[in-house]
Amino acid sequence: MPERRNSPRLSPQAKLLNALVLVAATMMLPVSTVCSASDSAVDPRKIYGNKAPRWLQAIGKLQVPGSTYENGRRAHLLEDCSATLVTGRQGGKADIIITAWHCLANYNDLSRPIQFVLVAGQKQEIEREAFRLADGGGMHADWAILRLKTPIAAADVTALLIHPDRATAVHTISMAGYSRDLALGGHGKQLTYHPDCLITVAGTNVDDSNCVAYKGASGGAVVQLSGTGIPWFSGVISQGDSVGLSRFVPVDVFRNAINLHIR
């Protein structure tokens, strides 16, 4: 049997000191081990609801069938992203949606249609088939433009107008999409948005922000309000770290392509 040793008896002061050391050690743990960024207590996003801005109704789910080859075999998959209904003029029908290029990267079977579904604010889902018109061709230009086979009336959904210039870091932006986190996003079932976040770095072809978004929000909207309160579609969500860095492609980067197709 091992030798039994009596533990030294600690004074009350020593016990208090040990307790303080333990608390301090816990507080120095990385944030990711203490709480998740998707914890509703710290997550700056909001879930779409009755008090949410109406422009959010123009953001829908994009379901893209695709396939890849692994070990000589074809593997089928379904990419869940977000996309935004946009228009060139108010009051008319809209049939153009904008998403991220990488959402379509594995789309290689035209017999399997891309589906765009609007859920937020609808009594029942509005679903449309979509086909690709143009895209940036890679992550260096992570944008794509699609046309719906059947337009959506303005009476059903108010499509977003395109920002006439470029979103400025002087004013706040909002970022929205169908994030697939298990907390607020509900694994892609809830439309979530981060209001009043900021552009932190304005690049040539991409801007950084401190907005929070998760996988699934790719292709979603970046919106900046005009001086009179008009919600301008200002960019498309590309990538981020799901904590406090979300990167987006400003519409000014692919404005010429938009103008070729938008009505």
C-alpha positions, 0 to 999 in steps of 0.5 A: 500500500502506498504511504499515507501522508497527512495534508498540511492544514491551511490557515483561513488566509491561505485558503482565501488566497488559493481561492483568488488564484483559482478565480484569476486562472479561470478568468484568463482562459480563452473566451472560446473555452468559456462561452461561444460566440453564438451565445445569445448573451454576447451575440450581437445579431438579432433574429428576424421578427415583427420589429425587424426592418422590412428590407430583410424580407428581400433576403432568402435562402439559396439551395444549390445542388452540386457534386464533387469527385472523391476517390474517383467517385461522384459525391452529391451535395446541397449547398445552403447559402443566402441571396438577396432580391434586388431591383433597378427601380422601385415598384416593379417586379424583380427577378435578379438575385445576388449571392457569393460565387463560392455558393455556386462553385460545385454547381455543375449539373444544369438538370438540377435547378437552383432554388431561391426561397423567401421566408421572412415576413411571408404567410407562406414561402415564396419559391423560385427557380434561378439560373446563373447569369454572371459571376466573378469566377473565384474567391478573388471576386466572390460574387454571382448574379442569378435570374429568377425564372418567374419575377416576384411582384413588389406587392409580395416583396420589396426588392432592394435598390443597389447602392449608387456609390460605395458604402462608407465607413463613416456610417454603420452597415447591417449584415444579414443571412441564414447563418447555420449556427445552432444558437440564433441561426437555428441551423439555417432556419432563422434569418439573423442580422447584425445591425449597426456594425462597421466597415473596418478596412476598405480594400480595393475589391473587398471590405472588412467589417466587425459584423458577425455572421456564420456559415450559411450567411454567405451570399447574404446582404450588406445594407447601408441606409441613405440619408433619407432612410433608403436601404441600399444593397451595398455588398455580398457576404463572402467570408469571415471568422464567425466572431467579429470579422466578416468580409464582403464584396462591395457592389461597386466592384461588380456594378457593370455586371449588375447594370447589364442584367438588372431591369 
